[in-house]
């Protein structure tokens, strides 16, 4: 991957890799066990959620073609609905990113300990978890070019073993495993609602290519193409992978499995197959960490440039990356890991809730952006086109996923968003003066909300 003449270093391959890398992470690896109690209905919901994710992807693609805005969902929300809505989305989206880093890193550590049982103690596990988080931060601090190249290597390398299981495994499945449509015993609608957030967790990251828009070559074309291509690759992998794992591993075993893909590969190819999938999971976790770390700096940077986040987050290093934003966010993730390592049941419950909140907080921007296209078009082109059927489907998809998350995560998610209000008020009082001084200072560089 080389930089273009305008200095932008992310092309179609890199952006697609970031989308796939962020989506195909630990959620995909563990999902067959999570959805196994629902039998064939789970496969149908994967397909439905994939169609909804593609509709969302098309709305983001439309937004990106209208205006390639740094910050992705935050930038589009702010342009469509105003500063306050933009801040809330940036606040929640940023929190959802750094609270998800420990989950991904712990999946990485779990595989390492599974391969090397002698490392299976709390201290070593904590060191491994923090080590992989900060190693990926250091890679991203080297610049967007390095992060994009790293995303390509890890994503395309891990797709080979996962793809082998998902495709070749179709020849090994036992069709008797698909005798029950919905063995959960729950009503159909309730089962679908329960499956929605479980599957949506694996689709999070579908908007990833829109966030670093300022570093994307020919963003108007590259972002829409990479978004739809990335979602399509992931959706096919999810559906085929779930069919194969459910067709190879008996449901009773699959429900309690902590390594469903490794177990399926072991049935087909023995211990070498298990090892290959374990290595793929390591690459998957590293790739997801890399992609989310890149976004972890870009989202607050875009909000800080607009005077909605503290100016610290907009400071760029000599390599042109928001280094302070990344390090502050990674430090917060580190605190989560350390508090978890102390180990208390109360924290474990709170930590699981934060993981649920991170998923919920990531879906909220989807609902905002699903219907933002007409407003963005009106703001940038002076015309207000009608809301399309695809955008309506994307909005309903996001709302139904929130409904399926349950009352408790949605309630606490709302509280979490409201806790950002004092930050917004403080920053509006102090940030407006800072931004004004920056824009009026002689020779000062400006940072528009929209760049491309």
N, C-alpha and C positions, 0 to 999 in steps of 0.2 A: 504494500500500500504506500503510495506516494502522495505528497501534497500537491494540490493543483496550483495554478499560477497565482490564484488569489489567497494562497496560504491555508485553504480549507483542506482538512486531511481525511474526512470521513466520506467514503464513497458508498455505492450500493451494497457491496459485499460486507463492509464494516457495519453499516447500519442494520442490515438484515441479521448479522451475527449478534449485534447488541440486543435486538428484539428477541431472537430465538434464545440467546444466552440468558436473558432475564426471565423468560417464560419457562424454559425447560430447566428447572432447578430442583430443589429438594421436594417441592410440592408434587411435581410429576412423579418423582421416584417413589414416593410413599402413597400416592393417590389410589392405586389399585386396592390396597388393603383397606383404605378409608371408605371406598365406595362398594366394597364386596358385599356387604349385607343387603344391598338393593338389587343384586342380580342383573338381569338384562336391562332393567330400567336405567341403571347407571350408564350403560353404553349409549342408550338413547339420549340421556341428559348430556353426556359428553358432546354428542353431535349437535343438540340444540344449543348448548352453551357455546360451542364452536361457531355456529351460525351467528349467534348474538355477538360474539367477540369480533367476528369479521365485520358485522354491521358497525360496531364501535370503531373498528380499525378504519373503515371507510369514512366515518365522520371525522376522525383525526386526519385521514389523508386529505379530505376536503379542506379542513382548516389549514393544514400545512401548505396546500396549494394556494389558498387565499393569501396567507401571510406566514412565512417560516419564522416563528417567534421563539426566541430562546426562552426555555422554561416550560415548554410543552403545555400541559393542562393548565398550569397557573397562568401563563401568558394569554391563552385563549379565553379563560374565564374572566380575567381582568379586562381584556378588550371588549368582551361581550356584555359583562354585567357590572363592571366598575371596580374600583380599588378595594372596597371592603370584601366583596366576594372573592376577588383575586387573592387577597391576603389569607382568608380562611382556607382556601384550597391549597395555597402554598404551605401554610402552617400544617395542615393535616397531612398533605402529601409528603412533606419533609419528615414528619414524625413517622409516617408509615414506612419510610425507607430505612431510617437508622434503627428502628425497632425490629426490622426484619433481618438486619445483618447478623445478629447473634444466632437466629434460627438457622440460617444458611450455614454459618460457620460451625455450628454444633453438628449439623449433618455431616460436614466434612470430617470433623473430629471423630464422630461415631464410626465412620468407615475405617479411618486409620486405626482406631482401637480394635475394630473387628479383625483387621489384618494383622495387627501386632498386639495381642492380648496383654502383654507385659506392660503396656502403656496405660492400662485401664485403671487409673486412679484419678482422684479429683484434681490434684495439683497439675499433673501432666495434661489432663484434658483441658484445663483452663489455659495453660500455656499454649497448647496447640490451637485452641479457639481464638485467643487473642493474637497469636502469631500469624494466622492466615488472614485475619482482618487487617492487620497493620501492614502485612506484606503487600496486599492488594492496594492499600492506600498509597504505599510508596510507589507502586507501578503507576498509579494514576497521577501522582505528583510529578512524574516525568513528562506529562503532557497528554493531550487528547489523542495524539497520533499513537503513542505507546499503548494507551488504553484500548483504542480501536483495533490495533494489531493483535493485542493480547486477546481481545474478544473473538476475533476471527479464528485464532489458533485453538482456543479452548472449545469454542462452539462446534466448529466443523470436525474436531477430533472426537468429541463425545457423541456426535450424531451417528458415527459408524457402528459402535456396539449397540446403542439403543435402537437404531434403525434395523440392525440385524435381528434383534429379538422381535421387533414389531412386525417385520416382514417374513423372515424365514420361519419364525415361530408359528405362523398361520398353518404350516404343514404339520405341526405336532399337536394341535389343540384337540381336546376331547369334547365333542359336541354335547355329550351328556351333561356337561357342566352348565349348559345354558337352558336347562329345562324349566327354570322358574323365572317369571318376569319380574316379580317384586316380592321376594321372600321376607321382606322386613316386617310385614304385618301391619305397617302403617297405611293410612289412606293414601291414594295416589298423589293428590295435590300436596299433602304434607311431606311425602317422600321426595317429590320433586323439589319442594322448597328447601328441604334439608340438604339435598345434593347440590343445589345451586351454589352456595358459598364454598363447599368442598371442592367443586370443580373450578369455580371462579378463581380460587387461590392459585391454581396452576396457570390461569390465563393472565394474571397480573403481570404488567410489563409490556402489554401490547402497544402502549403509547411511547415506548422508550426512544424510538428514532426521532420523535418530535422535540425532545428536550434539548439536546446539544445542537439545535438548528444552526447556530452561528458558525459551527465548524463543519457543516455538511456541504459537500460539493453539489452544485445545482439542486439546492434544497427543494425547490418547487416540484421537481420530478423524482428525486431520489427518496425523499421521505415517504410520499404516498406508496411508491412501489415497494420499498423495503418493509413498510408496515404491513401491507396486505400479504406480501410474500412470507414474511416472518410468521404471521398468525396462521397462515395456511399450512406451513411446514409443521408448526407446533401442534395444530389441531389434528392433522393426519397422524402424527406420532402418538398423540394422546389416545385417539380412538383405537388405532391398531394395537398399541401397546397394552391397553386395558383389555381388549378382546383376547390377546395372546396370554396374558398373565392369568386372567380368569379361566381361560380354556385349558391351562396347564396345571394350575395349583387348585386343589379342592377348596371350596368356599370356607369350610371349617378351619383349614390351615391358613388360608389367605387373610381371614379376618384378624388373626393374631400375628401375622407376619410383620417383622420389622425391616425386611429386605425383600419385597415381593419380586422385583426384577431379577435380583441375584438368584432367588429361589427358582424362578422360571428358567433362567439360563442354566442353572445346575441340572435341572431335569433334562434339558436338551443336550448339554455338552459337558456335564460333570463339573469338577472343580475348576478347570481352565475357564469355563464359561462364567462361573461365579466371580473369579478374579477379574475377568475382562469387564464385567458390569461394575464391580467395585471401583475399578480405575475410572470407568465412565462417570460414576457418581462423583468421584473426586474432581474430575474435570468439570462436571456440571456445576458443582458447588462453587468452584473457583471462578468459573465463567459468570455465574449469577452474581457472586460477590463483586466481580469486576464491573459488570454493567450497572449494578445499583450504586456502587461507589462513585462512578462517573456521574450519575444523576444526582447523587447526594450533594455534590458541590454545585451543580448547574442550577437546580431549582431555587435554593436560597440566594444564589448569586443574582438571578434574574429579578427576584423580589427586592433585593437590596439595591439594585440599580434603579428601581422605581421608587425608592425611599420607603418601602414597606417592611423591610427587614433591616437590622443594624448594618451599618456600612462595612463592618468587619467581613461580612460574607461576600462582598463584592471585590475585595482586594485580590488581585491576581499576582501570582509569583512570576519570576523571570521567565518561566516556561509557559506562561499564559493560562495557568489553571487557578481556580479559586481554592488555593491551598488551605487558607484558614477555615473556610467553610467545611472542607473535607475533614480537617483535623478535629474541629469542634464536634462535628457529627459523629466521627469515629470514637471520640472520647466518651460521648454519651452512650454509644453502643458498648464501649468497654465497661462503663459503670454497670450496665445491665448484666454483662457477663460476670463481673466480679461479685455483684450482689447475689446472683444466682449461685455462684460457687460457694458462698457462705452457707447457703442451703437452709432454708426454712420453708415449712409447708405454706405459710402465709404468703411468702414471696412467690412460691411456685404457682399458686393460684393467681396472684396478681400478674405474674409474667405471662401465663397462658392468656389472660384477659388482654394484655398488651399486644400479644400476637394476633388475637382476634380483632382488636381495634386497628391494628396496622392494615389488615385486610379490608375492614370496613372503611377506614379513612382513605384507602386507595380507590375504592369504588365510588365514593362521593364525587370526586372530580369527573368520573365518567358520566354521571348523571348531568352535571353542569355542562360538560362539553358536548353531550349528545345533541342538544338543541341550540348550541351556540353558533352554528354555521350561518344562519340567516342574519343574526345580529352582527357577526364579524364582517359578513359581506356588506351589510349596510354601513358599517363604520369605515370600511376600507375602499369600497367601490361606489358608495352612494345609492345603492339599490338594496331592497329587502326582499330576497326571493322567498318562496314558500318553504316550509319545513317538509322534507322529503319523507317517504315511507321508511327508508332505511334509518333515518334519524329518529323517527318515532319508535321503531323496533329497538334501536340502541338504548333509548331512554327507558322503555318498559323493561328491557333486559337488566339495566342497572338497578332500577327500583325493585324488581323482583328478587335480585340478588341480595339487596339490603334487607328485604322482608325475610328471606331465608336465613339471614344471619342471626335472627332472633332478637327479642326485645332488649336483652341485657347489653350486648355489644353496641347496638344502635344508641341506647340511652347513654352509656358511658362514652361512646364516641362523640355524641353531641356535647357532653360535658367537657371532653378534651378539646373540642373545637372552640367552645366558649372561653376556655382558659387562655386562648390566644387574644381575646379582646383587649386586656390590659396592655399587651405587647403592641397591638395595633395603635391604641390611643397614645402610648408613650412615643412610638416611632413617628406617628403623624405630627406630634408636637415638636419633636427634635429632628426627625429625618427630613421633613420638608425644608427646614432651614439649611441643612447640610447639602441636600440636592440642589437647592437654589444657589448656594454659594459655589458649589462645584461647577454648575452650568455657567455662572456669570464670571468666574475667575478667568483672567487673561490666559489664553493658551490651554485652558482646561479641556480635557477630552470628555465628550458627552457619551452617555450610554443609553440610547433609546430603548424603549420597551420592546420594540420589534426590530430585528436585524436579520439580515440574510445575505 
